[in-house]
Amino acid sequence: MAVLPEKVSKEWENREGPIILSTVNANGIPNSIYATCVSKYSEDTLVVANNYFSKTLENILAGSKGSILFITKEGKSYQVKGSIEYHKEGLLFEDMKKWNPKKHPGHAATALKVEEVYMGAEKLL
């Protein structure tokens, strides 16, 4: 099981602004969204709350892998790529309900399982 390198794990806590979650559809057409309701569940799992997914949800349910891009307060960019799990119940879902703002629906917890990590163009994992 791959985990975030220690440096990237620390930088996650230093991120600024929304993340970008990217998926692809069955024809390989990419879709990217901004997301602000995110959390690091563990060193191998980043979670994005499904509050208003549309094309993103279609892609996830079709088996898309995903990518999360985030930028730190110092302007460094990091990209985490991996498979996606979709949880409408269970531990990940319950955890998401704790930090997702009550004003949003929180339909599900979208868990990206770490497989590859980049700092800019440099592959870290």
HELIX and SHEET records of a PDB file:
HELIX    1   1 GLU A    6  TRP A   12  1                                   7    
HELIX    2   2 LYS A   55  LEU A   61  1                                   7    
HELIX    3   3 LEU A   91  TRP A   99  1                                   9    
SHEET    1   A 7 PRO A  30  ALA A  35  0                                        
SHEET    2   A 7 ILE A  19  VAL A  24 -1                                        
SHEET    3   A 7 GLY A  66  ILE A  71 -1                                        
SHEET    4   A 7 SER A  77  HIS A  87 -1                                        
SHEET    5   A 7 ALA A 108  MET A 119 -1                                        
SHEET    6   A 7 THR A  45  ASN A  50 -1                                        
SHEET    7   A 7 VAL A  38  SER A  42 -1                                        
SHEET    1   B 6 PRO A  30  ALA A  35  0                                        
SHEET    2   B 6 ILE A  19  VAL A  24 -1                                        
SHEET    3   B 6 GLY A  66  ILE A  71 -1                                        
SHEET    4   B 6 SER A  77  HIS A  87 -1                                        
SHEET    5   B 6 ALA A 108  MET A 119 -1                                        
SHEET    6   B 6 GLU A 122  LYS A 123 -1                                        
END                                                                             
